[in-house]
Amino acid sequence: MKPLRILHSEAATSFGGQENYILHAMRILRERGHQVEAACQPHAQLTERLRDEGFVVHTLLMDGTANYLRGVRHLRRVLRQGRFDILNSHSRRDTMLAGVAARLAGTPLIVRTRHLAKKVGSLMSYTIVPKRVIAPSAYVRDHLIERGVKPGQVQVVYPSVDPARIDRAPVLDLRAQLGLASDTLLVGCVAVLRRDKGHHELIVAMQTLFARYPKLHLVLVGGGAPGYEQLQALIASLGLQSRVHLLGARTDVPSILPNLDVFALATHMEASGTVFAEAGCAGIPVVGSRVGGVPEMMQEGRSGFLVDLHDQQAWGEALEQLIQNPGLRQEMGAAGRLFCRSDERFTPVAMGDRLEGAYYRWLKELQG
């Protein structure tokens, strides 16, 4: 099949899980021989990241009526001159701008990727402007179908985790860096410090465990205000300053993960939860909330435990099983490593196969 010409669009200016998903998808598609470009706002962090990796990025402001009209004209010209086969949008704002431009340009396939777990309001940016939808989990796909998207028009493409990136990461002795003994047992969490990521619930659930297990410590990786200051206050109020370590935002997460004995995230909601697959890929047993797409990121009872979000006793019991039993940690870590490194869901091969399969199938359907 002929290589595709694909333009991805994103209106957001910050860089988080959604933007990381786009970056991974574009890398993978380029490596498979496709021409991949992007349309982003000039001040977006994704713009800088993509250009650093050699991608062509078309920049335009997307806020306000005047910028909208200018943006539609600009992207219609880009899409026509570039003879793009596909526009893949990623947020409502850029879908309504770039998607309309693609309609006017006659772009054969317009796809919207839905990254969020919250309920969908209007279907305008799913079934009217775009022609097909990608979801990062079956949970999100099922919701879109319930809202009225036809099953054949929405494809699950899980986020990608690259095992090579974890395997090549420089060795880091996190215990030594924190001044802890080599036999310290580390539970870790990697997430932006927002209330809905459940750091508060995790700390409270572990409070009694700290009393029972003197060698137990918790490390929290992630930044964000006012979350950082709020967690500092909580930790101080519980007298846990010596047991809970706030590492802030880090760029060396692949080096941190292998230091953990257990990964835990009491998130309130996730469309998927890439970090669970990253921890599994690193061979770390996981404990997560039974919400959204999280159950799809692990094998319950094999690579980790799922717990009802607000059941603090159940959180404590799940963590304690792993704290008490090194053999279980090793067994579940090995199962997670196997599951997350197979080409079924999370690897670059899996993401590439699912994206290409959907793109080619939908182009064939639409072109008759």
N, C-alpha and C positions, 0 to 999 in steps of 0.2 A: 504494500500500500504506500501511496505517495506521502512524503513528509507533509505535515500540516503547518499552516501559518496561524499562530494563536496570539491574541492580545488579551492579557489579563488586566482588569481594572480594579482599583481599590481607593476609596475616598479617605480612609482613616489615616491619621498622621502619626499616631503612636505605634509602638512595635510590641505585639504580644503573640498569643497563640495563633490567632487568625493570620497575621502577617507572616509568621513562621511557616504556616501551612502553605501559603502562596509561594514563599521563597523556595521551599522544598519541591513543590510541584513544578515550578519553572525550571529549577535545576535538572530535575529528572526528565522532563520533556525535552530540554535542550540536549541532554546526553543521549537521548534516543533519536536525535537527528532532526527535530522539529525547529522551526523558526519561532522563537518565543520572545515577545516584547511586553511592556507594561504601560499602563496609563495611571499616573498617581498625581497627588498634589506636590508642588515643588518643595514644600517644607516637610514632607513626610519622611519618617525614618526609613521606610521601606524603599523610597526613591534612592537614598544614599546607599543602602545595603545592596540593592540590585545593580546599581552602577559600579559599585566596587567589584562586583563579580562579572562585569562586562556585558550586562544586559542593556539594551536600548530602552530608555524610559521616556515616554512622552508626558510632559508635565502640564497641568492646567489646574486652575482654581475651581473648586466645585461648590462653593457656598454662594447663595444669593441668586436672584433671577438673572442679572446681567452675566454673571460667570456661567450660569447654566446655559444660557443661549449661546455664548461664545464657545463654551465647551462642547456642546452638541455639534456646532459647525466645525470646530477643530478636529474632533474625533471622527466625524463623518469623512472628512478629507483624509485623515490618517488611515482609516479602515479601507477606503476606496483605493488610495494610492498604494497601500501595502498589500492589497488583494488578500486580506485575511479570510481564512476559512471560518474562524471561530472567535467570538468575543466571550470571555469567561469573566463575569463580574462577581464581586464578593460582598458588597454592602448595599443597602437599599439606595443610598444616595447615588453611588456610581452606577448602579443598575438602571436607575431612572434617567441618568444622563448618557452613559455610554451605550446602554441598551437601546435608547431611542436613536442615538447616532448610528448604531449598527443596523437598526431597522431601515433608516433612511439611506444607508450605504448599500443595502442589499446583502449584508453579511449572511452567509448560508446558515450558520448555527449560532444562536445566542443562548448561553448557559449562565445560570445564577448558582453560585455555591452558597448554601446556607450554613453559617458557622455557629449559630446560637441555639441554645436549648429552650429558650423562652417561647411562649406561644406566638404564633404568627397572626398578625392582624389582617391587613389587606393582602389579597393575592395578586395585586397589580404587579409587584416585582418578582412574581414566581410563575404565573401562568399567562400573563397578558403581554408584558414587554419581552421577557426571555421565553425561549421555547422548551427548555429542559432545565432540570435542577440536579445539583450534586449535594449530597448530605454527608457529614463526617461520621455518621453512625446510623444503625438501623433505628435507634430511638428517634432521631430527628426525621428520618425518612418516613417512619410510621405516622408521626405527627403531621407531616406535610400531606400525606395521603388522606388522613382524617379530615384535613382542612379543604381537600378538594383537588390536589394534584394527582393526576393519573399515575398509577403504579409504574407503567412503562416509561414514564417521563422523569423519574427520579432515581438516581444511582448512588449507592453508598461508595464513597472513596475515603477510607480511613486515613488519618494523619500518618505521615511517614517518620520512622525512626531508623537511623542509619547505624547498624551494628559496628561498622568500621570506625565511625567517629568515636564511639565509646572505647573500642579496642585500642585506638591510636592515641587516646588522651594521655597526657603526661601523668606519671604516678604522683599522687599527693597523699601525704600522711596527715590526714585531718586531725587525728587525735593529738599528734605532736604539735600541730599548728595551734590547737586550742589549749595546750598544756595539760592534756589528759593522759591517764595511764593507758598502756597498750591493750589492756583487757577491758576497757570501757565499752559498754554496750550502747550503740548509737541508733536511735530512732531518728529518721530524718523526714523533712517535708520540704518540697520545692514548689513554691507558688507565690504569686504577687500578694502582698500583704493587704488584702481586702477582707472585709468582714465576711463576705459570702464564701471565702475559701476555708473557713472553719478552723483557723488557728486557735481561736478562743476555746472551742469545744475540745480540740485535741489536747490542749494544755490542761484543761480542767479534768478530762478523762484520765490523764496520766498522773495527776496529783497524788493519788494513793499509791501508784506504782513506784513513784520516786521514793516514798517512805519505805516500801518493802524491798527495793532493789537499789542498794547504795551505788552500784556501778552504772546505773542507767542514766543516760543523758539524752536530751532532745536538741536537734539542730534545725533551725528554720532558715531556709535559703530563699531570699526574695526581698524586694524593696517596695516602697510605696508609702506616701504620707496621706492621711495621718495614721495609717495602720501600724507603722513602725513604732511610733510614740505610744499608741494605745496598747500595743503588746508589751512594750517596756514597762508600762504602768501596771498591767495585769501581772506580769512576772514578778515585779517588785512587791505587789500586794500579797502575793502567795508565798513570798520568800524563796523563790526558785531561781534567783540570779545565777547561782553556781551550777544549776542543772539544765537550764534552757539557754541556748546560745543563738543569738540573732546574727546571722552572717551577712545580712544585707543582700543586695543584688550582686550576683556573681556571673562571670563569663566562663567559668571553668566547671560547670555542673557535671559534664562527663567524667571529670577527675574526682569530683566529690562523691558521686553515686556509689562507686565500689567500696567506699569506706563505711557505708551504712549496713547495719544488720537488718533493719526493717524500714520500709518506706510507708508512711501513713499520711493520708490527706482526707480530712473530714469536710470535703467540699459540699456546699449546699445544692449545687447544680452544675452539670457539665454536659455540653453537647457530645463530647467524647472523653477528653482527659488524657492528652498525649503523654503527660509525665508518668502515668501509670505504666505505659508501654516502655518508656525510657528506663524506668526502674526495673521492670521485668527483663528487658534486654540486657541490663547490667547484672542480672542474676540476684536481684533483691526481692524477697517476699514482700507483698503489698497488703495494706489494709485500707479500704476505701468505703465511701458512703454508697448505699444502694440507691443511687439517683441517676437520672438521665442516661447517658451512654457509658457511664463508668463500668457497669457489669460486662460490657463488650470488650473492655481493655484488659481483662484478666480472665482466668479460669477459676471460678469460685470453688474454694475447698482444695484446689490443686496448686495454684500459684499465689493464692492469698485469700483473704477473708473480706466479705462484704458485710457492712453493718448499717442498721437503720440510723440515720443521721442524729437523731435526738436521744438515742438510747446510750447514755454515758456508761452504764454498767456493761453493756454489750461491747462497747469500744474497749473498755478496760480488759474484759475477758479475752477478746480477740488478740489484743497486744500482748497480754500476759502469756497466752499460749506460745507465742513466738519468742518471747523473752526467756521463758523457762526451758525451751526445747531447741538446742542448737541443731539437732538432727532434723527437726521439722523445718527450721529456717533453711537449711541446706537443701532439703527435698523440694520445698516450695520455690526457692530461688532457682533451682535447676529446671523445674517445670516452667517457670516464667520465662527463663532464658530460651528454652526450646520454643515456646508458644510465640514469643515476640520476635524471634529471629526467623521463623518460618515465612515463606513467601505468600502466605494466605491473606494476611491483613496489613501489617505495619511496615514492611521493608520497602526500600525504594523500588524494588521489582514489583511488589504488590501494588503500590500506588501508581506506578507507570502503566501496568497492565490494566488496572481498573479505569484510569483516565483515558488511555488510548481506546480501550474497548467501548467505552461510552461515547466518546467523540465520534469514532468511525461508524458505530451503529446508528447514532442519531443523525449524522450527515446523510447516511444512506436512506434512512426513513424520510427525511425532509426533502431530499433531492429526487425521491421516487425511483 
